[in-house]
């Protein structure tokens, strides 16, 4: 009986706290959204499951390894600890993800309609607007963010998880967990966050605008473009070279047509493997003690504001371009200027079809969507250059 009592007292159920239970419920909600609502299940499923694992009392999934005085391992660390420190803290996972995204990306829509570069650039306003907001909150005494912290938080506005992690690991490593959770949460919740903003800032007539068919982009253009982008941007902003370099390398493998096996691996096996581990690592930062605090909640609010502002400025830029353009531009494609590829483009297409069931905007939206990826990498390079990353 005594052994039974000891066993029960040491069980996870006996040691479960209310904050841990709260975060386990949050993990279950994320899994529900992934399975039942199909909100970016590739992200939400591993993130939600990681949140459950890290909040189980006594499981030690994020426990650090214990070493003796001679440097020998007394107790090995938890799986999530190693995944996070090897892949996220080092910045390796974001770079591999960028290579995979590049291998899945088609620059054709952007090259066919270069004006969409302006939409990708406009959507980055959320990044710099949020930096100002974070600095202002610190000046008011509400938070204690340095300029480097504010820059790392602002990148969330680009809706680009890998870039957010990469920048945070260099400018604000102490905020890396909260920033990673915020960035990937908002990326996954694009179908919930963007449509209300899109409908509020456009009229039904604007949402019904049908755009003309894009020109066919040659293979030569698609091969030359990633090389030229890397050379031009990297020479002016060397800090952007790691992210943009891996993105352009992945895209070149896809477009050149001579390394199909490598391109296929980058798009599928490698991308899927890294996504699993990255999702679990992000979920591991949803532990009750690390997540339920004022600083993290402040980052979540600033990140949401950044993402909403980026969506809105992209839409407003598209409306302005439509007013000045001879060819019709559906303002909805401006919302795809954020870097959530291809989620934002799919949401644009869905809202367009709701207004006009013959209005297929997916390929048109991919132009600003791809431009947003390049724009967020450039913005990251600017911030790293000026802030010493």
Buried (B, 14 or more C-beta within 10 A) or exposed (E): EEEEEEEEEEEEEEEBEEBBEBBBEBBBEBBEBBEEEEBBBBBBBBBBBBBBBBBBBEBBBBBEEEEEEEEEEEEEBBBBBBBBEEBBBEBBBBBBBBBBBBBBBBBBBBBBBEBBBBBBBBBBBBBBBBBEBBBEBBEEEEBEBBBBBBBBBBBBBBBBBBBBBBBBBBBBEEBBBBBBBBBBBBBBBBBEBBBEBBBEBBEEEBBBBEBEEBEEBEEEBBBBBBEEBBEEBBEEBEBBBBBBBBBBBBBBBBBBEEEEEBBBBBBEEBBEEBBBBBBBBBBBBBBBEBBBEEBBEBBBEBBBBBBBBBBBBBBBBBBBBBEEEEEEBBBBBBBBBBBBBBBBBBBBBBBBBBBBEEBBBBBBBBBBBBBBBBBBBBBBBBBBBEBEB
